[in-house]
């Protein structure tokens, strides 16, 4: 299931969500791509009086989130200690901190009383394609993004082109859409490159169909499975965001999330199409190999037919008449039979050549 609903345990004011739970319990599992225990970059963007202010470090995290304001906390490759500090400052449940640190999850959405936790994946074309997990937590007046160092949300086309200030002026839910929309749109160039590679492999299968081509076909099948595993659950995420009455998502923003959902439907169709093309190319490769094997067997059969005829006549006339033939005393009939043998052999070879058996 891509959606899980759970209620956060109630706590009194001033109580930290991880109170009574040691830090090493929270940080005993790190994200698979985190660099050791080194601290990452923490950037905090706060919109105050229509102006976005940027600060860095844990100290920049607001001690009290204004529900009417907009704050964006972006953690780039954070250490377990930083994750614990950020989730503690924002009042997030310890299970969210564990999910962020654990990594290697499926794309999912978890809706609590006043939070939405979403897990997405950024995909980059390479050899092989490795998904990069991105955790996004939407709360009242803030958005938290946690990701590895190989992805930077500030380079997304909405934040880079339109500007962080304009996006944040629409609220944290609009900022969530801007990040998710760029992630989903980033899948399409990847699919285009895979489509071009499939076309090249189809030509290679027809031309030569060697072992290297076969290995690349199997690699493509694995990559498409990995892409589908990363992207397919995202449809359910946006299905929940567009069809459920969520207090944290403004009704005016639903149309934006629905647009992302439409893109995901098209993406799923492209993935299925590419998988069918790869499977079809693999079938063509196997058929080509079988055809080549059949051609070789036909040629060997043709050669056998020619040589078997020569061997049969040679066995009858050759052994008993060889001495006389070498002595020059053999009768004309021997040479006539010998000429007939080779004539029939050449005739058979000519016929087999015309029917493309040899």
C-alpha positions as CSV (number, residue, x, y, z in Angstrom):
1,X,0.0,0.0,0.0
2,X,1.3,3.4,-0.9
3,X,-0.8,5.2,1.7
4,X,-0.7,4.7,5.5
5,X,-2.7,6.7,8.0
6,X,-1.6,6.9,11.6
7,X,-2.3,9.2,14.5
8,X,0.5,10.9,16.4
9,X,0.5,10.3,20.1
10,X,-0.6,13.3,22.0
11,X,2.1,15.2,24.0
12,X,2.0,18.2,26.3
13,X,3.4,21.5,25.3
14,X,7.2,21.7,25.4
15,X,7.6,17.9,25.3
16,X,10.0,16.8,22.6
17,X,8.6,14.0,20.3
18,X,11.7,11.9,20.9
19,X,11.8,12.4,24.7
20,X,12.7,9.2,26.4
21,X,14.2,7.7,23.2
22,X,18.0,7.9,23.1
23,X,19.6,9.6,20.1
24,X,21.4,6.4,19.1
25,X,18.1,4.7,18.8
26,X,17.0,7.3,16.3
27,X,20.3,7.3,14.4
28,X,21.2,3.7,14.4
29,X,20.2,3.3,10.8
30,X,21.4,5.9,8.2
31,X,20.3,6.6,4.7
32,X,22.1,4.3,2.3
33,X,23.8,7.1,0.4
34,X,24.7,9.3,3.4
35,X,28.4,10.1,3.7
36,X,29.3,8.5,7.0
37,X,28.3,10.7,9.9
38,X,29.5,14.0,8.5
39,X,27.1,16.9,8.9
40,X,25.3,18.0,5.8
41,X,24.1,21.4,4.6
42,X,21.0,22.7,6.3
43,X,19.3,25.6,4.6
44,X,16.3,27.5,5.9
45,X,14.1,29.8,3.9
46,X,11.5,31.9,5.7
47,X,9.0,34.2,4.1
48,X,8.5,37.3,6.3
49,X,6.7,40.4,5.2
50,X,6.7,39.3,1.6
51,X,10.4,38.7,1.6
52,X,12.2,35.4,1.6
53,X,15.2,35.2,3.9
54,X,17.8,32.5,3.7
55,X,19.9,31.1,6.6
56,X,22.0,28.1,7.2
57,X,22.6,25.7,10.1
58,X,20.5,24.1,12.7
59,X,20.2,27.3,14.6
60,X,18.3,28.9,11.7
61,X,15.4,26.5,12.2
62,X,12.5,28.5,13.8
63,X,11.8,27.5,17.4
64,X,8.1,28.2,16.8
65,X,6.5,27.7,13.4
66,X,4.0,30.3,12.4
67,X,1.0,28.5,10.8
68,X,0.2,31.5,8.7
69,X,3.8,31.9,7.4
70,X,5.9,29.8,5.1
71,X,9.2,28.1,6.1
72,X,11.2,25.7,4.1
73,X,13.8,23.6,5.7
74,X,16.1,21.8,3.2
75,X,18.5,19.2,4.6
76,X,21.1,18.2,2.1
77,X,22.8,14.9,3.1
78,X,22.2,15.4,6.8
79,X,23.8,13.3,9.5
80,X,21.6,11.2,11.9
81,X,22.2,13.8,14.6
82,X,21.0,16.6,12.3
83,X,17.9,14.6,11.4
84,X,17.1,14.1,15.1
85,X,17.7,17.8,15.8
86,X,15.5,18.9,12.9
87,X,12.6,16.6,13.6
88,X,12.8,17.5,17.3
89,X,12.7,21.2,16.5
90,X,9.7,20.8,14.2
91,X,7.9,18.5,16.6
92,X,7.8,15.6,14.3
93,X,7.1,12.1,15.6
94,X,10.1,9.8,16.1
95,X,8.7,7.4,13.5
96,X,9.1,10.0,10.8
97,X,12.7,10.5,11.8
98,X,13.3,6.8,11.6
99,X,11.7,6.6,8.1
100,X,13.9,9.5,7.0
101,X,17.0,7.8,8.3
102,X,16.2,4.3,7.1
103,X,16.1,5.0,3.4
104,X,15.6,2.4,0.7
105,X,11.8,2.5,1.0
106,X,9.1,2.5,-1.6
107,X,7.4,5.8,-2.6
108,X,4.6,6.3,-0.2
109,X,2.4,8.9,1.6
110,X,1.6,8.9,5.3
111,X,-1.1,11.2,6.6
112,X,-1.3,12.0,10.3
113,X,-3.4,14.5,12.1
114,X,-1.4,17.6,11.1
115,X,1.4,16.3,8.8
116,X,1.8,14.7,5.4
117,X,5.0,12.6,4.9
118,X,5.8,11.8,1.3
119,X,8.7,9.6,0.0
120,X,9.7,10.2,-3.6
121,X,12.6,9.2,-5.8
122,X,14.8,11.2,-8.2
123,X,16.1,9.2,-11.1
124,X,19.2,10.1,-13.1
125,X,20.3,8.4,-16.3
126,X,23.5,6.4,-15.8
127,X,24.9,2.9,-15.8
128,X,23.1,1.7,-13.8
129,X,20.2,4.0,-13.0
130,X,20.2,4.5,-9.2
131,X,17.1,6.1,-7.5
132,X,17.8,8.8,-4.9
133,X,15.3,8.9,-2.1
134,X,13.7,12.3,-1.1
135,X,11.6,12.7,2.0
136,X,9.2,15.5,2.1
137,X,7.2,16.5,5.2
138,X,4.4,19.1,4.9
139,X,3.1,20.7,8.0
140,X,1.2,23.8,9.0
141,X,3.3,26.7,7.8
142,X,6.4,24.7,6.8
143,X,7.9,22.2,4.4
144,X,10.8,19.9,5.2
145,X,12.8,18.2,2.5
146,X,15.5,15.7,3.2
147,X,17.6,14.3,0.4
148,X,21.1,13.1,-0.6
149,X,23.8,15.4,-2.0
150,X,23.3,14.2,-5.6
151,X,20.0,16.2,-5.9
152,X,19.3,19.8,-5.3
153,X,15.7,21.2,-5.2
154,X,17.0,24.7,-5.9
155,X,17.9,23.6,-9.4
156,X,14.3,22.6,-10.2
157,X,12.8,24.5,-13.1
158,X,10.0,26.1,-10.9
159,X,12.3,27.3,-8.2
160,X,15.1,28.3,-10.5
161,X,13.0,29.8,-13.3
162,X,10.1,31.3,-11.3
163,X,12.0,32.0,-8.2
164,X,11.8,30.7,-4.6
165,X,10.1,33.9,-3.4
166,X,7.2,33.6,-5.9
167,X,6.7,29.9,-5.2
168,X,6.7,30.3,-1.4
169,X,4.3,33.2,-1.6
170,X,1.6,30.6,-2.6
171,X,2.2,28.6,0.6
172,X,4.1,25.4,1.6
173,X,1.6,23.2,-0.4
174,X,2.5,25.0,-3.6
175,X,6.1,24.6,-2.8
176,X,5.5,20.9,-2.4
177,X,3.8,20.8,-5.8
178,X,6.8,22.7,-7.4
179,X,9.3,20.1,-6.1
180,X,7.1,17.0,-6.9
181,X,6.3,18.3,-10.4
182,X,9.9,18.7,-11.3
183,X,10.7,15.3,-10.0
184,X,8.0,13.7,-12.1
185,X,9.0,15.8,-15.2
186,X,12.5,14.6,-14.7
187,X,11.4,11.0,-15.5
188,X,10.5,11.8,-19.1
189,X,14.0,12.7,-20.4
190,X,15.2,9.5,-18.8
191,X,12.5,7.6,-20.6
192,X,13.4,9.3,-23.9
193,X,17.0,8.2,-23.5
194,X,16.0,4.6,-22.7
195,X,13.7,4.7,-25.8
196,X,16.6,5.8,-28.0
197,X,18.7,3.0,-26.6
198,X,16.0,0.5,-27.2
199,X,15.9,1.6,-30.9
200,X,19.7,1.1,-31.2
201,X,19.4,-2.3,-29.6
202,X,16.7,-3.3,-32.0
203,X,19.0,-2.4,-34.9
204,X,21.9,-4.3,-33.3
205,X,19.7,-7.4,-32.9
206,X,18.9,-7.4,-36.6
207,X,22.5,-6.7,-37.6
208,X,24.5,-9.1,-35.4
209,X,22.7,-10.1,-32.2
210,X,25.8,-10.9,-30.2
211,X,26.2,-11.6,-26.5
212,X,26.8,-8.0,-25.6
213,X,23.5,-7.0,-27.0
214,X,21.7,-9.7,-25.1
215,X,23.3,-8.6,-21.8
216,X,22.3,-5.0,-22.4
217,X,18.7,-6.1,-23.1
218,X,18.6,-7.8,-19.7
219,X,20.1,-4.7,-18.1
220,X,17.3,-2.6,-19.6
221,X,14.7,-5.0,-18.3
222,X,16.1,-4.6,-14.8
223,X,16.3,-0.8,-15.1
224,X,12.7,-0.5,-16.3
225,X,11.6,-2.7,-13.3
226,X,13.6,-0.3,-11.0
227,X,12.0,2.7,-12.6
228,X,8.5,1.2,-12.3
229,X,9.2,0.3,-8.7
230,X,10.2,3.9,-8.0
231,X,7.4,5.7,-9.9
232,X,4.3,3.4,-9.9
233,X,3.4,4.1,-6.2
234,X,3.7,7.8,-6.9
235,X,0.4,7.6,-8.7
236,X,-1.3,6.5,-5.5
237,X,0.3,9.4,-3.7
238,X,-1.2,12.0,-6.0
239,X,-4.4,10.1,-6.1
240,X,-4.6,10.7,-2.4
241,X,-3.6,14.3,-2.7
242,X,-6.2,15.1,-5.3
243,X,-9.1,13.0,-4.0
244,X,-8.9,13.4,-0.3
245,X,-10.0,16.4,1.8
246,X,-6.7,17.3,3.3
247,X,-6.5,20.4,5.6
248,X,-2.8,21.0,4.6
249,X,-3.6,21.3,0.9
250,X,-5.5,24.3,-0.3
251,X,-8.4,23.4,-2.6
252,X,-7.0,25.9,-5.2
253,X,-3.8,23.7,-5.4
254,X,-5.7,20.5,-6.2
255,X,-5.6,21.4,-9.9
256,X,-1.8,21.5,-9.8
257,X,-1.5,18.1,-8.2
258,X,-4.0,16.7,-10.6
259,X,-1.7,17.9,-13.5
260,X,1.1,15.9,-11.9
261,X,-1.2,12.9,-11.7
262,X,-1.9,13.1,-15.4
263,X,1.8,13.2,-16.1
264,X,2.2,10.0,-14.0
265,X,-0.4,8.2,-16.0
266,X,1.5,9.1,-19.2
267,X,4.7,8.0,-17.6
268,X,3.3,4.7,-16.6
269,X,2.1,4.1,-20.2
270,X,5.6,4.9,-21.4
271,X,7.2,2.5,-19.0
272,X,4.8,-0.3,-20.0
273,X,5.5,0.5,-23.7
274,X,9.3,0.3,-23.2
275,X,9.0,-2.9,-21.3
276,X,7.0,-4.4,-24.1
277,X,9.5,-3.2,-26.6
278,X,12.4,-4.7,-24.7
279,X,10.5,-8.0,-24.3
280,X,9.7,-7.9,-28.0
281,X,13.4,-7.2,-28.9
282,X,14.5,-10.1,-26.7
283,X,12.0,-12.4,-28.6
284,X,13.4,-11.1,-31.9
285,X,16.9,-11.9,-30.6
286,X,16.0,-15.4,-29.6
287,X,14.2,-15.9,-33.0
288,X,17.3,-14.6,-34.8
289,X,19.5,-17.0,-32.9
290,X,17.2,-19.9,-33.7
291,X,17.0,-19.0,-37.4
292,X,20.8,-18.8,-37.6
293,X,21.1,-22.2,-35.9
294,X,18.5,-23.6,-38.4
295,X,20.5,-22.1,-41.3
296,X,23.7,-23.7,-40.0
297,X,22.0,-27.1,-39.7
298,X,20.6,-26.8,-43.2
299,X,24.0,-26.0,-44.6
300,X,25.6,-28.9,-42.7
301,X,22.8,-31.2,-44.0
302,X,23.5,-30.1,-47.6
303,X,27.2,-30.7,-47.2
304,X,26.5,-34.1,-45.7
305,X,24.3,-35.1,-48.6
306,X,27.0,-34.2,-51.2
307,X,29.7,-36.0,-49.3
308,X,27.6,-39.0,-48.5
309,X,26.9,-39.6,-52.2
310,X,30.6,-39.4,-53.0
311,X,31.5,-41.6,-50.1
312,X,28.9,-44.2,-51.2
313,X,30.2,-44.5,-54.7
314,X,33.8,-44.3,-53.5
315,X,33.2,-47.2,-51.2
316,X,31.8,-49.4,-53.9
317,X,34.3,-48.7,-56.7
318,X,37.3,-47.1,-55.0
319,X,38.7,-49.8,-52.9
320,X,38.6,-52.6,-55.4
321,X,39.7,-50.6,-58.4
322,X,42.3,-48.2,-56.9
323,X,45.3,-50.3,-57.7
324,X,44.4,-50.7,-61.4
325,X,43.6,-47.0,-61.7
326,X,47.0,-46.0,-60.4
327,X,48.6,-48.6,-62.7
328,X,46.8,-47.2,-65.7
329,X,45.2,-50.5,-66.6
330,X,41.7,-49.5,-65.4
331,X,38.9,-49.8,-68.0
332,X,37.0,-46.8,-69.4
333,X,34.0,-47.7,-67.3
334,X,35.8,-46.8,-64.0
335,X,36.5,-43.3,-65.2
336,X,33.0,-43.0,-66.4
337,X,31.6,-43.9,-63.0
338,X,34.0,-41.5,-61.3
339,X,33.0,-38.7,-63.6
340,X,29.3,-39.5,-62.9
341,X,30.0,-39.4,-59.2
342,X,31.5,-35.9,-59.3
343,X,28.9,-34.7,-61.8
344,X,26.1,-35.8,-59.5
345,X,27.8,-34.2,-56.5
346,X,28.2,-30.9,-58.3
347,X,24.6,-31.1,-59.5
348,X,23.4,-31.7,-55.9
349,X,25.6,-28.8,-54.7
350,X,24.1,-26.5,-57.4
351,X,20.6,-27.5,-56.4
352,X,21.2,-27.0,-52.6
353,X,22.8,-23.7,-53.4
354,X,19.7,-22.5,-55.3
355,X,17.5,-23.4,-52.4
356,X,19.9,-21.7,-50.0
357,X,20.8,-24.7,-48.0
358,X,24.5,-24.1,-48.5
